Amino acid sequence: KQEKFSLDNASLTLYQSRKETAENATRQNDYYSAASYCFSNDILLRTNFYKQQNLSKVQLMGLYVVLKDKTAKLNEKVKNESIETISDLQTRMVVQERLQDVEDQLQRIRGTDDPLSLEEMGSLLAYGEERFYSAVAWYQFFLMDGKEFVFDNSSIGQSCMKKIAESEERHQYATLFLGPQTSFIEDKIMKARKAFDKNDFTLCLITAAQAKADANAIISSLGIEESSFSPYLESKKKIAERMISENSAEGVFPIFGYSYYKYALSLQEKEKFNALVYLEYALEMSDLSMYFPEKKSVVDRVQSSFLGKRDFRLQMEGFVVGVLVVLLLLALRRKKKIEKKTG
């Protein structure tokens, strides 16, 4: 792309800065953070490419139709994927979140009363297309193995409603201190409710979880002085590390939570509050197994049934023995009374 068009000085400086940051992250095996910076650069390049190609509205609408069709097909595909592990659940959540973001950009192109300029249309399409490719990349994580849980619409829907209730509680508390500044959290809660009404329970769950994490970041940082923020951030990082480690040891690797955690580390030096937000995201995404029962194998169910029957049998045997002992004691007492009377 760079061979076909040029960047102005400001864009070129920004591009090179992100590229260097992405390369540093790659050298440290922080691939999620590297991908995030590359994603931002791809948007920058594609936006400038469309701008310099002087695409007409007809050409841009052609790109719009193609993107809309690809998004609908991938959305249908991901909804048909079976969900058996926490990694599966998180993969569906993140793919649907990104596809929803694409649909939001498409809606802005067609759903606004004020006509957009060609440059604005190109910018929205550039972002939407890169977001779509991000969804495609995340889709590959459906191949991950892990401990299996029981997932169905009912259980995922219930977990979503619990998460909405938790996010609303924390949002109300945050509003007491910051007032209208927390309206973006309320917007996410509303999006979660709309997703629930459409039976998009995984999208509902991730949106509600993010709303809760946003509120937690505000509440937990209230009253912390700037000099104390770094130590506090470090303690929050340790909590996230422990939770991810404990889940991984149990065969439940929170791929999305781990990705948020790694991205938070890349932000902790220059953007401390944003790092805290992503650590809260990591905590929310690393503790989802608590909402779902573990799926038992046939052997587990047979053993459970056997143990249940054995426990019941032991209880009955104990009851019978107890009754026999009481009857024996009563018989002995009666015998003594008879002997006493006849003696």
C-alpha positions as CSV (number, residue, x, y, z in Angstrom):
1,K,0.0,0.0,0.0
2,Q,2.8,2.4,0.8
3,E,4.1,2.0,-2.8
4,K,0.8,3.3,-4.2
5,F,0.3,6.3,-2.1
6,S,2.1,8.6,0.3
7,L,1.5,9.8,3.9
8,D,1.7,13.3,5.1
9,N,4.3,14.1,7.7
10,A,1.9,13.8,10.7
11,S,0.5,10.5,9.5
12,L,3.9,9.1,8.7
13,T,5.2,10.0,12.1
14,L,2.2,8.3,13.8
15,Y,2.6,5.2,11.5
16,Q,6.3,4.8,12.3
17,S,5.6,5.2,16.1
18,R,3.0,2.5,16.1
19,K,5.1,0.3,13.9
20,E,8.0,0.6,16.3
21,T,5.8,-0.1,19.3
22,A,4.3,-3.2,17.6
23,E,7.8,-4.5,16.8
24,N,8.9,-4.0,20.4
25,A,5.8,-5.9,21.6
26,T,6.5,-8.7,19.2
27,R,10.1,-9.1,20.5
28,Q,8.6,-9.5,24.0
29,N,6.1,-12.1,22.7
30,D,3.3,-9.7,23.4
31,Y,1.4,-10.6,20.2
32,Y,-2.0,-9.2,21.2
33,S,-0.6,-5.7,21.8
34,A,1.4,-5.9,18.6
35,A,-1.7,-6.8,16.7
36,S,-3.6,-3.9,18.3
37,Y,-1.0,-1.4,17.1
38,C,-0.9,-3.0,13.7
39,F,-4.7,-2.8,13.5
40,S,-4.5,1.0,14.2
41,N,-1.9,1.4,11.5
42,D,-3.9,-0.6,9.0
43,I,-6.8,1.7,9.5
44,L,-4.5,4.7,9.0
45,L,-3.1,3.2,5.7
46,R,-6.5,2.1,4.3
47,T,-8.1,5.5,5.1
48,N,-5.3,7.4,3.3
49,F,-5.4,4.9,0.4
50,Y,-9.2,5.5,-0.1
51,K,-8.7,9.2,0.2
52,Q,-5.9,9.4,-2.4
53,Q,-7.7,7.1,-4.8
54,N,-10.5,9.7,-5.1
55,L,-13.2,7.0,-5.0
56,S,-16.7,8.0,-6.1
57,K,-19.8,7.5,-4.1
58,V,-20.8,4.6,-6.3
59,Q,-17.4,2.9,-5.8
60,L,-17.6,3.5,-2.0
61,M,-21.2,2.0,-1.9
62,G,-19.9,-1.0,-3.8
63,L,-17.3,-1.5,-1.0
64,Y,-20.2,-1.0,1.5
65,V,-22.3,-3.8,-0.1
66,V,-19.3,-6.2,-0.2
67,L,-18.5,-5.5,3.5
68,K,-22.1,-5.9,4.6
69,D,-22.4,-9.2,2.8
70,K,-19.2,-10.6,4.3
71,T,-20.2,-9.5,7.8
72,A,-23.6,-11.1,7.6
73,K,-22.1,-14.4,6.4
74,L,-19.5,-14.5,9.2
75,N,-22.1,-13.6,11.8
76,E,-24.2,-16.5,10.7
77,K,-21.2,-18.8,10.7
78,V,-20.1,-17.9,14.2
79,K,-23.6,-18.3,15.6
80,N,-23.6,-21.9,14.2
81,E,-20.4,-22.8,16.0
82,S,-20.8,-25.2,18.9
83,I,-19.8,-23.8,22.3
84,E,-18.2,-26.3,24.5
85,T,-15.3,-24.6,26.3
86,I,-14.7,-21.2,27.9
87,S,-12.4,-20.5,25.0
88,D,-15.2,-21.2,22.6
89,L,-17.5,-18.8,24.5
90,Q,-14.9,-16.1,24.6
91,T,-14.1,-16.5,20.9
92,R,-17.7,-16.1,19.9
93,M,-18.0,-13.1,22.2
94,V,-15.0,-11.3,20.7
95,V,-15.9,-12.1,17.1
96,Q,-19.5,-11.0,17.6
97,E,-18.3,-7.8,19.3
98,R,-16.1,-6.9,16.3
99,L,-18.8,-7.8,13.8
100,Q,-21.3,-5.6,15.8
101,D,-18.7,-2.8,15.5
102,V,-18.6,-3.3,11.7
103,E,-22.4,-3.1,11.6
104,D,-22.3,0.1,13.6
105,Q,-20.0,1.7,11.0
106,L,-22.3,0.5,8.2
107,Q,-25.3,1.9,9.9
108,R,-23.5,5.3,10.2
109,I,-23.0,5.3,6.5
110,R,-26.6,4.5,5.6
111,G,-28.6,5.6,8.7
112,T,-27.6,9.2,9.1
113,D,-29.9,12.1,8.1
114,D,-27.0,14.3,7.2
115,P,-25.2,13.1,4.0
116,L,-21.6,12.0,4.7
117,S,-18.7,13.4,2.7
118,L,-16.8,10.9,0.5
119,E,-13.8,11.2,2.9
120,E,-16.1,10.4,5.9
121,M,-17.5,7.4,4.1
122,G,-14.0,6.2,3.2
123,S,-12.9,6.5,6.8
124,L,-15.8,4.5,8.2
125,L,-15.3,1.8,5.5
126,A,-11.6,1.6,6.3
127,Y,-12.3,1.1,10.0
128,G,-15.1,-1.4,9.3
129,E,-13.0,-3.5,6.9
130,E,-10.1,-3.7,9.3
131,R,-12.5,-4.6,12.2
132,F,-13.9,-7.4,10.0
133,Y,-10.4,-8.8,9.4
134,S,-9.8,-8.7,13.1
135,A,-13.0,-10.8,13.6
136,V,-11.8,-13.3,11.0
137,A,-8.4,-13.6,12.9
138,W,-10.2,-14.2,16.2
139,Y,-12.5,-16.8,14.6
140,Q,-9.5,-19.2,14.4
141,F,-9.5,-19.6,18.2
142,F,-12.5,-21.9,18.0
143,L,-9.9,-24.6,17.4
144,M,-8.6,-24.3,21.0
145,D,-9.2,-27.2,23.4
146,G,-10.2,-27.0,27.1
147,K,-12.4,-28.2,29.9
148,E,-15.9,-28.5,28.7
149,F,-18.9,-26.8,30.3
150,V,-22.7,-26.9,29.8
151,F,-23.6,-24.0,27.5
152,D,-27.1,-23.4,26.2
153,N,-29.2,-20.3,25.4
154,S,-30.7,-20.5,28.9
155,S,-27.5,-20.6,30.8
156,I,-25.8,-17.9,28.7
157,G,-28.9,-15.7,28.9
158,Q,-29.0,-16.1,32.6
159,S,-25.3,-15.2,33.0
160,C,-25.9,-12.1,30.8
161,M,-28.8,-10.9,33.0
162,K,-26.6,-11.4,36.1
163,K,-23.8,-9.4,34.5
164,I,-26.2,-6.7,33.5
165,A,-27.5,-6.5,37.1
166,E,-23.9,-6.3,38.4
167,S,-23.0,-3.6,35.9
168,E,-26.1,-1.5,36.7
169,E,-25.2,-1.7,40.4
170,R,-21.7,-0.4,39.9
171,H,-22.8,2.2,37.3
172,Q,-25.2,3.7,39.9
173,Y,-22.4,3.9,42.4
174,A,-20.0,5.5,39.9
175,T,-22.6,8.0,38.9
176,L,-22.8,9.3,42.5
177,F,-19.3,10.6,42.1
178,L,-19.0,11.5,38.4
179,G,-22.6,12.1,37.3
180,P,-23.1,12.4,33.5
181,Q,-19.5,11.5,32.8
182,T,-20.5,7.9,33.2
183,S,-23.1,8.0,30.5
184,F,-20.9,5.8,28.2
185,I,-21.3,3.0,30.7
186,E,-25.1,3.4,30.6
187,D,-24.9,3.2,26.8
188,K,-23.1,-0.1,27.0
189,I,-25.7,-1.5,29.4
190,M,-28.4,-0.4,27.0
191,K,-26.6,-2.2,24.1
192,A,-26.4,-5.3,26.3
193,R,-30.1,-5.2,26.9
194,K,-30.8,-4.8,23.2
195,A,-28.6,-7.8,22.4
196,F,-30.4,-9.8,25.1
197,D,-33.8,-8.9,23.5
198,K,-32.5,-10.1,20.2
199,N,-31.3,-13.4,21.8
200,D,-27.7,-12.5,21.1
201,F,-26.7,-13.7,24.5
202,T,-22.9,-13.9,24.0
203,L,-22.8,-10.3,22.6
204,C,-24.9,-9.3,25.6
205,L,-22.5,-10.9,28.0
206,I,-19.4,-9.3,26.7
207,T,-21.0,-5.8,26.5
208,A,-22.4,-6.1,30.0
209,A,-19.0,-7.3,31.3
210,Q,-17.2,-4.4,29.7
211,A,-19.7,-2.0,31.3
212,K,-19.1,-3.5,34.7
213,A,-15.3,-3.3,34.2
214,D,-15.6,0.4,33.1
215,A,-17.5,1.2,36.3
216,N,-15.1,-0.9,38.5
217,A,-12.1,1.1,37.1
218,I,-13.8,4.3,38.1
219,I,-14.9,3.2,41.5
220,S,-11.6,1.5,42.5
221,S,-9.5,4.5,41.5
222,L,-11.5,7.1,43.4
223,G,-9.4,8.8,46.0
224,I,-6.1,7.3,44.8
225,E,-3.4,9.9,44.5
226,E,-1.2,10.0,41.5
227,S,1.8,8.9,43.5
228,S,0.0,5.8,44.6
229,F,-1.5,4.9,41.3
230,S,1.4,2.8,40.0
231,P,1.6,0.6,43.1
232,Y,-2.2,0.2,42.9
233,L,-1.9,-0.8,39.3
234,E,0.7,-3.3,40.2
235,S,-1.5,-4.9,42.8
236,K,-4.4,-5.1,40.3
237,K,-2.0,-6.7,37.8
238,K,-1.1,-9.4,40.4
239,I,-4.8,-10.2,40.9
240,A,-5.3,-10.6,37.2
241,E,-2.2,-12.8,36.9
242,R,-3.4,-15.1,39.7
243,M,-6.9,-15.5,38.3
244,I,-5.6,-16.3,34.8
245,S,-3.0,-18.7,36.3
246,E,-5.6,-20.5,38.5
247,N,-8.1,-20.9,35.6
248,S,-5.3,-22.1,33.3
249,A,-4.3,-24.7,35.9
250,E,-7.8,-26.0,35.9
251,G,-7.9,-26.4,32.1
252,V,-9.9,-23.2,31.5
253,F,-7.6,-20.8,29.6
254,P,-9.3,-17.4,29.3
255,I,-7.9,-16.4,26.0
256,F,-9.7,-13.1,25.8
257,G,-8.9,-12.2,29.5
258,Y,-5.3,-13.0,28.8
259,S,-5.3,-10.8,25.7
260,Y,-6.7,-7.9,27.7
261,Y,-4.1,-8.5,30.4
262,K,-1.2,-8.3,27.9
263,Y,-2.6,-5.2,26.3
264,A,-2.9,-3.5,29.8
265,L,0.8,-4.2,30.3
266,S,1.7,-2.4,27.1
267,L,-0.2,0.7,28.4
268,Q,0.9,0.8,32.0
269,E,3.9,3.2,31.5
270,K,2.2,5.9,29.4
271,E,-1.6,5.4,29.9
272,K,-2.1,4.2,33.5
273,F,-5.8,4.6,33.7
274,N,-6.4,2.9,30.4
275,A,-4.2,0.1,31.7
276,L,-6.4,-0.2,34.7
277,V,-9.5,-0.4,32.5
278,Y,-8.0,-3.2,30.5
279,L,-7.0,-5.0,33.7
280,E,-10.6,-4.8,34.8
281,Y,-11.6,-6.2,31.4
282,A,-9.1,-9.0,32.0
283,L,-10.6,-9.9,35.4
284,E,-14.2,-9.9,34.0
285,M,-13.2,-12.2,31.0
286,S,-11.1,-14.5,33.2
287,D,-13.9,-15.5,35.6
288,L,-16.7,-16.6,33.4
289,S,-16.6,-20.3,34.3
290,M,-18.4,-19.5,37.6
291,Y,-21.6,-19.0,35.6
292,F,-21.7,-22.4,34.0
293,P,-21.8,-26.0,35.3
294,E,-18.9,-28.2,34.2
295,K,-19.8,-30.8,31.7
296,K,-19.4,-34.4,33.0
297,S,-18.3,-37.3,30.9
298,V,-20.2,-40.6,30.8
299,V,-17.6,-42.1,33.3
300,D,-18.1,-39.1,35.6
301,R,-21.9,-39.5,35.5
302,V,-21.7,-43.3,36.2
303,Q,-19.3,-42.7,39.1
304,S,-21.5,-39.9,40.4
305,S,-24.6,-42.2,40.1
306,F,-22.7,-45.0,41.8
307,L,-21.5,-42.9,44.6
308,G,-24.9,-41.4,45.1
309,K,-26.4,-44.9,45.3
310,R,-23.7,-46.1,47.6
311,D,-24.2,-43.2,49.9
312,F,-27.9,-43.9,50.0
313,R,-27.3,-47.6,50.6
314,L,-24.9,-46.8,53.5
315,Q,-27.5,-44.4,55.0
316,M,-30.2,-47.0,54.8
317,E,-27.9,-49.7,56.3
318,G,-27.0,-47.3,59.1
319,F,-30.7,-46.6,59.7
320,V,-31.6,-50.4,59.8
321,V,-28.7,-51.1,62.2
322,G,-29.9,-48.3,64.4
323,V,-33.4,-49.6,64.5
324,L,-32.2,-53.2,65.3
325,V,-30.1,-51.8,68.1
326,V,-33.0,-50.0,69.6
327,L,-35.3,-53.1,69.2
328,L,-32.6,-55.2,70.9
329,L,-32.3,-52.8,73.8
330,L,-36.0,-52.7,74.2
331,A,-36.2,-56.5,74.1
332,L,-33.5,-56.8,76.8
333,R,-35.2,-54.3,79.0
334,R,-38.5,-56.1,78.6
335,K,-36.8,-59.5,79.4
336,K,-35.3,-58.0,82.6
337,K,-38.7,-56.7,83.7
338,I,-40.3,-60.1,83.2
339,E,-37.5,-61.9,85.0
340,K,-37.9,-59.4,87.9
341,K,-41.6,-60.0,88.2
342,T,-41.3,-63.8,88.1
343,G,-38.2,-63.9,90.1
